[in-house]
Amino acid sequence: MEYMIILIMLGFLYLIMRQNKQPKSKEQKQAEILRAYEKQMKRELLGLDEQEYKKRKMQLLKKFADELNRNLFFDEQETRNFIQKLINTQSKPN
């Protein structure tokens, strides 16, 4: 009998916790992806000379564009806008 009460309480707890999770909106998910890519770019471009900086930045932008083209959260125009934002985030090597 005690086990049944514990199981029922755990079941209610599970239902309550499950209902509190709200799926992210498209805009939230896009912003999250943008922040992750910006962070990756900053990390990988830090300390490179100008020639290496340009080469690596182009590689990263191509990689990101390819990933975004396959992402359900982005259409073609959004991908272009997103890549343009990434291009403008860092214009000079450190």
C-alpha positions as CSV (number, residue, x, y, z in Angstrom):
1,M,0.0,0.0,0.0
2,E,2.8,2.4,0.9
3,Y,4.5,1.7,-2.5
4,M,1.3,2.5,-4.3
5,I,1.1,5.9,-2.6
6,I,4.7,6.6,-3.4
7,L,4.2,5.6,-7.0
8,I,1.1,7.8,-7.3
9,M,2.9,10.8,-5.8
10,L,5.9,10.3,-8.1
11,G,3.4,10.1,-11.1
12,F,1.9,13.5,-10.1
13,L,5.3,15.0,-9.6
14,Y,6.3,13.8,-13.1
15,L,3.2,15.3,-14.6
16,I,3.7,18.6,-12.9
17,M,7.3,18.8,-14.0
18,R,6.5,17.8,-17.5
19,Q,3.9,20.5,-17.9
20,N,6.2,23.3,-16.8
21,K,8.5,22.8,-19.8
22,Q,7.5,25.2,-22.6
23,P,8.9,24.7,-26.0
24,K,11.1,27.5,-27.3
25,S,9.7,29.8,-29.9
26,K,11.4,30.0,-33.4
27,E,12.8,33.4,-32.5
28,Q,14.3,32.1,-29.2
29,K,15.9,29.2,-30.9
30,Q,17.3,31.4,-33.7
31,A,18.8,33.8,-31.1
32,E,20.3,30.8,-29.2
33,I,21.9,29.5,-32.4
34,L,23.2,33.0,-33.3
35,R,24.8,33.4,-29.9
36,A,26.5,29.9,-30.1
37,Y,27.9,30.7,-33.5
38,E,29.2,34.1,-32.4
39,K,30.8,32.5,-29.4
40,Q,32.4,29.8,-31.6
41,M,33.7,32.4,-34.0
42,K,35.3,34.6,-31.3
43,R,36.9,31.5,-29.7
44,E,38.4,30.2,-33.0
45,L,39.5,33.5,-34.4
46,L,41.2,34.8,-31.3
47,G,44.9,35.6,-31.7
48,L,45.2,34.8,-35.4
49,D,47.2,36.9,-37.8
50,E,45.3,38.8,-40.5
51,Q,45.8,36.2,-43.2
52,E,44.8,33.2,-41.1
53,Y,42.0,35.2,-39.6
54,K,40.4,35.9,-43.0
55,K,40.9,32.3,-44.1
56,R,39.4,30.7,-40.9
57,K,36.5,33.2,-40.8
58,M,35.5,32.2,-44.4
59,Q,35.7,28.5,-43.4
60,L,33.5,29.1,-40.4
61,L,31.0,31.2,-42.4
62,K,30.7,28.5,-45.0
63,K,30.2,25.8,-42.4
64,F,27.6,27.9,-40.6
65,A,25.7,28.6,-43.8
66,D,25.7,24.9,-44.7
67,E,24.4,24.0,-41.2
68,L,21.7,26.7,-41.4
69,N,20.5,25.6,-44.8
70,R,19.7,22.2,-43.2
71,N,18.1,23.7,-40.1
72,L,14.3,23.7,-39.8
73,F,14.3,27.1,-38.0
74,F,15.8,29.0,-40.9
75,D,14.5,29.7,-44.4
76,E,16.8,31.0,-47.2
77,Q,16.4,34.7,-46.4
78,E,16.9,34.2,-42.7
79,T,20.1,32.3,-43.4
80,R,21.4,35.1,-45.5
81,N,20.5,37.7,-42.8
82,F,22.0,35.5,-40.1
83,I,25.3,35.1,-42.0
84,Q,25.4,38.8,-42.6
85,K,25.1,39.4,-38.9
86,L,28.0,37.0,-38.3
87,I,30.1,38.8,-41.0
88,N,29.6,42.1,-39.2
89,T,30.3,40.8,-35.6
90,Q,34.0,40.8,-36.0
91,S,35.6,42.8,-38.8
92,K,39.2,42.9,-37.7
93,P,41.7,40.4,-36.2
94,N,42.8,40.9,-32.6
